Amino acid sequence: MAALKLLQSKGYTTEQVTEALESLQPVPVTKARVRQAKRAGLDTRIKTAAARVLAEYSINPEGQTLDKKRLGRSNLIVMKSAIDRIVNETIGRNAGERSEFTRQQLDEIDAKFAEIVARAVAEVIDGN
């Protein structure tokens, strides 16, 4: 809206703006760029899910109550690590291979993400 108001203040008419908007063409996005964006977004999605789970269970993200191996890791890191590991298991990859995920594997992760998080909760919080 601010951009439209700016155009109006510069003297452009509604018809000129409408004509310009209608003439816009979508920018083609390569398959590689889509895969890179999905891969980059995966880490953020995992961190967000881990934080959301901890909030649901009223667990301090900076505490160490979930660190059963006493490695000095925060609850957030323990939960994120569990989700990361289950993501890798789901698509048959090892740790450190995220850069090699295919688009099909990333789509599979998207489709099964709720199940992956539920498995991590069962493992880390419920102790199963």
DRENDO-1510 file (C-alpha; in Angstrom, 1 decimal, always signed):
<recs>
REC; n; res; u; v; w
REC; 1; MET; +0.0; +0.0; +0.0 .
REC; 2; ALA; +2.8; +2.4; +0.8 .
REC; 3; ALA; +4.3; +1.8; -2.6 .
REC; 4; LEU; +1.0; +2.5; -4.3 .
REC; 5; LYS; +0.6; +5.7; -2.3 .
REC; 6; LEU; +4.2; +6.7; -3.3 .
REC; 7; LEU; +3.3; +6.2; -7.0 .
REC; 8; GLN; +0.2; +8.3; -6.5 .
REC; 9; SER; +2.2; +11.1; -4.9 .
REC; 10; LYS; +4.6; +11.0; -7.8 .
REC; 11; GLY; +1.7; +11.7; -10.2 .
REC; 12; TYR; +0.9; +8.3; -11.6 .
REC; 13; THR; -2.7; +7.6; -12.3 .
REC; 14; THR; -4.6; +4.5; -11.3 .
REC; 15; GLU; -4.8; +3.4; -14.9 .
REC; 16; GLN; -1.0; +3.7; -15.4 .
REC; 17; VAL; -0.4; +1.6; -12.3 .
REC; 18; THR; -2.9; -1.0; -13.3 .
REC; 19; GLU; -1.5; -1.2; -16.8 .
REC; 20; ALA; +2.0; -1.6; -15.4 .
REC; 21; LEU; +0.9; -4.3; -13.0 .
REC; 22; GLU; -0.9; -6.2; -15.7 .
REC; 23; SER; +2.2; -6.2; -17.9 .
REC; 24; LEU; +4.4; -7.9; -15.3 .
REC; 25; GLN; +5.7; -11.3; -16.2 .
REC; 26; PRO; +6.7; -13.9; -13.7 .
REC; 27; VAL; +10.4; -14.4; -13.3 .
REC; 28; PRO; +11.3; -18.0; -14.1 .
REC; 29; VAL; +12.8; -19.9; -11.2 .
REC; 30; THR; +15.2; -22.8; -11.9 .
REC; 31; LYS; +14.7; -26.1; -10.2 .
REC; 32; ALA; +18.1; -25.7; -8.5 .
REC; 33; ARG; +17.0; -22.4; -7.0 .
REC; 34; VAL; +13.8; -24.0; -5.7 .
REC; 35; ARG; +15.8; -26.8; -4.1 .
REC; 36; GLN; +18.3; -24.4; -2.6 .
REC; 37; ALA; +15.5; -22.4; -1.1 .
REC; 38; LYS; +13.7; -25.5; +0.3 .
REC; 39; ARG; +17.0; -26.7; +1.8 .
REC; 40; ALA; +17.8; -23.3; +3.4 .
REC; 41; GLY; +14.3; -23.1; +4.8 .
REC; 42; LEU; +14.5; -26.6; +6.3 .
REC; 43; ASP; +16.9; -25.6; +9.1 .
REC; 44; THR; +14.7; -22.7; +10.0 .
REC; 45; ARG; +11.6; -24.9; +10.0 .
REC; 46; ILE; +13.3; -27.4; +12.3 .
REC; 47; LYS; +14.5; -24.7; +14.7 .
REC; 48; THR; +11.0; -23.3; +14.8 .
REC; 49; ALA; +9.4; -26.7; +15.4 .
REC; 50; ALA; +11.8; -27.5; +18.2 .
REC; 51; ALA; +11.1; -24.2; +19.9 .
REC; 52; ARG; +7.4; -24.6; +19.5 .
REC; 53; VAL; +7.5; -28.1; +21.1 .
REC; 54; LEU; +9.5; -26.9; +24.0 .
REC; 55; ALA; +7.0; -24.0; +24.5 .
REC; 56; GLU; +4.0; -26.5; +24.4 .
REC; 57; TYR; +5.6; -28.5; +27.1 .
REC; 58; SER; +6.7; -25.5; +29.1 .
REC; 59; ILE; +10.3; -26.5; +28.9 .
REC; 60; ASN; +13.0; -23.9; +29.1 .
REC; 61; PRO; +14.9; -23.9; +25.8 .
REC; 62; GLU; +18.2; -22.9; +27.5 .
REC; 63; GLY; +17.8; -25.5; +30.3 .
REC; 64; GLN; +19.5; -28.9; +30.1 .
REC; 65; THR; +16.8; -31.2; +31.5 .
REC; 66; LEU; +16.5; -33.1; +28.2 .
REC; 67; ASP; +20.3; -33.7; +27.9 .
REC; 68; LYS; +20.3; -37.3; +29.1 .
REC; 69; LYS; +23.9; -37.9; +28.0 .
REC; 70; ARG; +25.1; -34.8; +30.1 .
REC; 71; LEU; +26.9; -33.3; +27.2 .
REC; 72; GLY; +26.1; -29.7; +28.3 .
REC; 73; ARG; +23.6; -29.2; +25.4 .
REC; 74; SER; +20.6; -26.9; +25.8 .
REC; 75; ASN; +17.1; -28.4; +25.5 .
REC; 76; LEU; +16.6; -26.5; +22.2 .
REC; 77; ILE; +19.7; -28.2; +20.8 .
REC; 78; VAL; +18.7; -31.6; +22.0 .
REC; 79; MET; +15.2; -31.3; +20.4 .
REC; 80; LYS; +16.6; -29.8; +17.2 .
REC; 81; SER; +19.2; -32.6; +17.0 .
REC; 82; ALA; +16.5; -35.2; +17.4 .
REC; 83; ILE; +14.5; -33.7; +14.6 .
REC; 84; ASP; +17.5; -33.4; +12.4 .
REC; 85; ARG; +18.4; -37.1; +13.0 .
REC; 86; ILE; +14.9; -38.3; +12.2 .
REC; 87; VAL; +14.8; -36.2; +9.0 .
REC; 88; ASN; +18.0; -37.9; +7.9 .
REC; 89; GLU; +16.6; -41.3; +8.8 .
REC; 90; THR; +13.4; -40.6; +6.9 .
REC; 91; ILE; +15.2; -40.0; +3.6 .
REC; 92; GLY; +18.1; -42.4; +4.2 .
REC; 93; ARG; +20.9; -39.8; +4.5 .
REC; 94; ASN; +23.7; -39.4; +7.0 .
REC; 95; ALA; +24.5; -36.4; +9.1 .
REC; 96; GLY; +26.3; -33.7; +7.2 .
REC; 97; GLU; +24.7; -34.5; +3.8 .
REC; 98; ARG; +22.0; -31.9; +3.8 .
REC; 99; SER; +23.7; -30.1; +0.8 .
REC; 100; GLU; +23.0; -33.3; -1.2 .
REC; 101; PHE; +19.3; -33.5; -0.5 .
REC; 102; THR; +17.3; -33.8; -3.7 .
REC; 103; ARG; +14.1; -31.9; -4.3 .
REC; 104; GLN; +12.2; -35.2; -4.1 .
REC; 105; GLN; +13.7; -35.8; -0.7 .
REC; 106; LEU; +12.9; -32.3; +0.5 .
REC; 107; ASP; +9.3; -32.8; -0.7 .
REC; 108; GLU; +9.1; -36.0; +1.2 .
REC; 109; ILE; +10.4; -34.2; +4.4 .
REC; 110; ASP; +7.7; -31.6; +3.9 .
REC; 111; ALA; +5.0; -34.2; +3.5 .
REC; 112; LYS; +6.1; -36.1; +6.7 .
REC; 113; PHE; +7.2; -33.2; +8.8 .
REC; 114; ALA; +4.4; -33.5; +11.4 .
REC; 115; GLU; +5.2; -37.2; +11.8 .
REC; 116; ILE; +8.9; -36.5; +12.1 .
REC; 117; VAL; +8.3; -33.9; +14.9 .
REC; 118; ALA; +6.0; -36.3; +16.7 .
REC; 119; ARG; +8.6; -39.0; +16.6 .
REC; 120; ALA; +11.2; -36.6; +18.0 .
REC; 121; VAL; +8.8; -35.6; +20.8 .
REC; 122; ALA; +8.1; -39.3; +21.6 .
REC; 123; GLU; +11.8; -40.0; +21.8 .
REC; 124; VAL; +13.1; -36.9; +23.6 .
REC; 125; ILE; +10.2; -35.8; +25.9 .
REC; 126; ASP; +8.2; -39.0; +26.3 .
REC; 127; GLY; +11.4; -41.1; +26.5 .
REC; 128; ASN; +10.2; -43.8; +24.1 .
</recs>
